[in-house]
């Protein structure tokens, strides 16, 4: 949703869904727990289902996504101030336009953008969930390196000083999937965007998304999307 408000005072009790919002303009104060928390332009706020809070704003415009959660989510309201607020605003605007647009493939592009937003705000931060700084560091490395052709989960685990079995177990508990499946899904989401741009050949897309073998790229793409790369290109 894209919402504009002026001089608003809102009381929410037991919110029915998870929400992720970005301020396109304006600012707001949230009162929850025992404190007051300010949110300004470019900031992102995560509100878990079941939350109760009071909000006050002289004027704001926001984009909000309501989410379904299939893995463990932080139980408390979280506010993120990105290092590049204009970049974050751009991501939310692009995702909103894709969700509400009528162009073919818009839902897939919007989903890919939402994954990108989530990777920046890091809702599933292991440090917040008690998994420890070692796993948190490994997860950040995975997100930073997963589009590189020489990336491997085994190498990441060796560099992080964790066994692959232990890392896989923590990863599955935190994100609800395996590291390999997560990486493949993120790579295919990026591939969809590149395919629909019409500017790249399949071999180039496979390389840009981190696949060493174009045939394996085709196999993973068909398995995760149920379609061929050619159907997106057309």
ABEGO torsion letter per residue (X at the ends): XBBBBBGBBBBBBGBABBBBBBBABEBBBBBBEABBBBBBBGBBBBBBBGBBBBBBBAEBBBBBBBBBBABBBBABBBBBBBABAAAAAAAAAAAAAAAABABBGAAAAAAAAAAAAAAAAGAABAAAAGAEAAAAAAAAAAAAAAABAABBAAAAAAAAGBBAAAAAAAAAAAAGBBAAAAAAAAAAAAAAAAAAAGABBAAAAAAAAGBABAAAAAAAAAAAAGBBAAAAAX
